[in-house]
Amino acid sequence: MNIDQSKYTDLINQIGGLLQKGREQVAKSVNSILVQTYWLIGRHIVEFEQGGKEKAAYGTFLFEQLSKDLTRRYGKGFSRSNLLYMRKLYLYFPKSETLSNVLSWSHYFEILRSDNELEISFYAKQTEKENWSVRELKRQMKSMLFHRLALSKDKKSVLELSEQGQEIQKADDIFKDPYVLEFLNIPESHHFLESELEEKLITNLQHFLLELGKGFTFEKRQYRISISGKHFFVDLVFYHRILKCFVLIDLKRGEVTHQDVGQMNLYLNYFKKEVSTEGDNEPIGIVLGAAKDHVLVEYATESISNQLFVSKYQLYLPDKEQLENELNKLLEDDKT
């Protein structure tokens, strides 16, 4: 029997696509049911505590005993820590309809490691928006993404950030200070060249795109610009799908100078006139250095009409306690 190999291959691929889609839907359905079940378990625990005041008198004993009895009767999944997080899930999401049908229990388990209500809400929203894996979520929480974004806003904007996640509508919305590049594994004491930093970012492009945020697509490295017989090179060029514009990044090994700002301004003017096409918005420039002088940056950028930002990068994870103190101070100061 002769079979048309091309049509048969198409049949296999179509069946494979259906199976993959079906398995994904089953997995999502199982995850959603599991989260809802754990939320209900958490509610029963809280109601039991409140009804008999067990939380105050027998809290530790209750979870240890529950863990033993439920594991004995129903098997794995009922460790003391799991039960505590089920309870926490209900306390932080008291309305079941606010639970995401996209996030798995593993996502919620990571998010609930925080005790900050604003932070918990933000990571739940942002994970759903950007479809982060559990691994990506862990990295964003370790890099204190919420705090880094929040510290550039006022109290009202911080509350909006926690309730809605990061809304990208203008150039400021994609800007971070600092950018955390711990995934490059460059020791702080290592004296590296700008070309080495660029090479490592390209090698770890997937991680860098995660740090940059939603909407970035990589265009080119060392983008050549020729003006009056002189050649200039933009270190990294991206295109932002949401803002519909080019994003130029220039890397500096040391502190950003006013000459660096002027050079980026030249790049932006060139891109506006020579590279951007109909439908593109004005390009965005980010000068990324190991350090920056805020006063110098203020004077260097004051009369520039282009969308130009100066930021720091750091090769290690930020200090959690310091950022939390800074955010708490921001929210407290706003009250006065």
Secondary structure as the mmCIF struct_conf table of DSSP 4:
data_model
#
loop_
_struct_conf.conf_type_id
_struct_conf.id
_struct_conf.beg_label_comp_id
_struct_conf.beg_label_asym_id
_struct_conf.beg_label_seq_id
_struct_conf.end_label_comp_id
_struct_conf.end_label_asym_id
_struct_conf.end_label_seq_id
HELX_RH_AL_P HELX_RH_AL_P1 GLN A 5 GLY A 52
TURN_TY1_P TURN_TY1_P1 LYS A 53 LYS A 53
HELX_RH_AL_P HELX_RH_AL_P2 GLU A 54 TYR A 74
BEND BEND1 LYS A 76 GLY A 77
HELX_RH_AL_P HELX_RH_AL_P3 ARG A 80 TYR A 92
BEND BEND2 LYS A 95 LYS A 95
HELX_RH_3T_P HELX_RH_3T_P1 SER A 96 THR A 98
BEND BEND3 LEU A 99 LEU A 99
BEND BEND4 ASN A 101 VAL A 102
HELX_RH_AL_P HELX_RH_AL_P4 TRP A 105 ILE A 111
TURN_TY1_P TURN_TY1_P2 LEU A 112 ARG A 113
HELX_RH_AL_P HELX_RH_AL_P5 GLU A 117 GLU A 130
TURN_TY1_P TURN_TY1_P3 ASN A 131 ASN A 131
HELX_RH_AL_P HELX_RH_AL_P6 VAL A 134 LYS A 142
TURN_TY1_P TURN_TY1_P4 SER A 143 MET A 144
HELX_RH_AL_P HELX_RH_AL_P7 LEU A 145 ALA A 150
TURN_TY1_P TURN_TY1_P5 LEU A 151 SER A 152
BEND BEND5 LYS A 153 LYS A 153
HELX_RH_AL_P HELX_RH_AL_P8 LYS A 155 GLN A 164
BEND BEND6 LYS A 170 LYS A 170
HELX_RH_3T_P HELX_RH_3T_P2 ALA A 171 ILE A 174
BEND BEND7 ASP A 177 PRO A 178
STRN STRN1 TYR A 179 VAL A 180
HELX_RH_3T_P HELX_RH_3T_P3 GLU A 182 LEU A 184
TURN_TY1_P TURN_TY1_P6 GLU A 188 SER A 189
HELX_RH_AL_P HELX_RH_AL_P9 GLU A 194 THR A 203
TURN_TY1_P TURN_TY1_P7 ASN A 204 ASN A 204
HELX_RH_AL_P HELX_RH_AL_P10 LEU A 205 LEU A 212
TURN_TY1_P TURN_TY1_P8 LYS A 214 GLY A 215
STRN STRN2 PHE A 216 ILE A 227
TURN_TY1_P TURN_TY1_P9 SER A 228 GLY A 229
STRN STRN3 LYS A 230 HIS A 240
TURN_TY1_P TURN_TY1_P10 ARG A 241 LYS A 244
STRN STRN4 CYS A 245 GLU A 255
HELX_RH_AL_P HELX_RH_AL_P11 HIS A 258 TYR A 270
HELX_RH_PI_P HELX_RH_PI_P1 PHE A 271 VAL A 275
TURN_TY1_P TURN_TY1_P11 GLU A 278 GLY A 279
HELX_LH_PP_P HELX_LH_PP_P1 ASP A 280 PRO A 283
STRN STRN5 ILE A 284 ALA A 291
HELX_RH_AL_P HELX_RH_AL_P12 HIS A 294 THR A 301
TURN_TY1_P TURN_TY1_P12 GLU A 302 SER A 303
BEND BEND8 ASN A 306 ASN A 306
STRN STRN6 GLN A 307 GLN A 314
BEND BEND9 LEU A 315 TYR A 316
HELX_RH_AL_P HELX_RH_AL_P13 LYS A 320 LYS A 335
#
